[in-house]
Amino acid sequence: MLHPYALLTAVAVAAPLVAPLWRLFFGDWPHFAYDAGLRPVPEQWPDIKRQLSTRLSSVLTTFAVDLLGFLLAYAAIVALVYQTLVWTAGFFLD
């Protein structure tokens, strides 16, 4: 019965890392827009809307790849914390 509690604890311990990981993979708007191929980087909403309509596939692909990297990195951190908690609990409780 230890494993569900260890998983919930691992997710709670890794939760503060969501914002830094998000910034790592997506950056801010100019960085993401440049990576997605929106050049020059639009600053006003009409320019953003116009460029998004012309380069939607590039923006969606960039977003999907960044999201996949973010989710894999977060899952790896949660798995590492989970394994550490289970190993530590197993070491001290047995």
C-alpha atoms as one frame of an Amber mdcrd trajectory, in Angstrom:
protein
   0.000   0.000   0.000   3.065   2.226   0.080   3.287   2.742  -3.690   0.228
   5.011  -4.258   1.365   7.272  -1.435   4.885   7.334  -2.806   3.578   8.273
  -6.252   1.431  11.098  -4.858   4.366  12.328  -2.787   6.660  12.209  -5.842
   4.196  14.274  -7.893   3.871  16.768  -5.024   7.650  17.035  -4.603   8.178
  17.533  -8.360   5.297  20.037  -8.744   7.449  23.145  -8.077   9.556  22.195
 -11.101   6.670  22.655 -13.555   7.233  26.400 -14.090  11.024  26.190 -14.608
  10.611  23.232 -16.975   7.937  25.111 -18.911  10.274  28.095 -19.313  13.095
  25.750 -20.305  11.144  24.149 -23.144   8.916  27.021 -24.283  10.759  30.153
 -23.186   8.908  33.427 -23.447   6.723  34.546 -26.364   9.517  36.019 -28.546
  11.665  32.918 -28.103   8.811  30.519 -28.900   7.631  32.630 -31.856  11.138
  32.710 -33.316  11.488  28.926 -32.902   8.090  28.412 -34.553   9.181  30.376
 -37.620   7.239  33.565 -36.988   9.722  36.109 -38.301   9.747  38.980 -37.617
   8.427  38.184 -34.156   4.947  39.736 -33.909   4.146  41.918 -30.899   0.561
  43.039 -31.611  -2.448  40.713 -31.727  -3.404  41.470 -35.382   0.136  40.602
 -36.482   0.136  37.463 -34.350  -3.226  36.360 -35.771  -2.127  36.970 -39.357
   1.146  35.068 -38.969  -0.531  32.223 -37.074  -3.008  31.739 -39.884  -0.207
  31.491 -42.449   2.178  29.330 -40.389  -0.206  27.288 -38.276   1.430  23.920
 -39.003   4.860  25.201 -37.967   3.498  26.652 -34.723   1.570  23.469 -33.884
   4.569  21.267 -34.649   6.854  23.385 -32.493   4.294  23.387 -29.690   3.832
  19.602 -29.897   7.577  18.897 -29.823   8.128  21.276 -26.909   5.169  19.793
 -25.033   6.455  16.259 -25.589   9.893  17.234 -24.268   8.318  18.954 -21.266
   6.163  15.924 -20.417   9.055  13.484 -20.804  11.333  15.595 -18.608   8.664
  15.949 -15.926   7.895  12.215 -16.038  11.595  11.426 -15.674  11.843  13.682
 -12.620   8.722  12.153 -11.045  10.070   8.646 -11.732  13.416   9.512 -10.141
  11.750  10.944  -7.033   9.359   7.977  -6.863  12.159   5.415  -7.088  14.140
   7.274  -4.458  11.155   7.360  -2.096  10.362   3.668  -2.587  13.993   2.655
  -2.132  14.361   4.788   0.989  11.098   3.512   2.473  12.039  -0.068   1.652
  15.448   0.379   3.226  14.121   1.812   6.481  10.829  -0.087   6.822  12.090
  -3.611   6.185
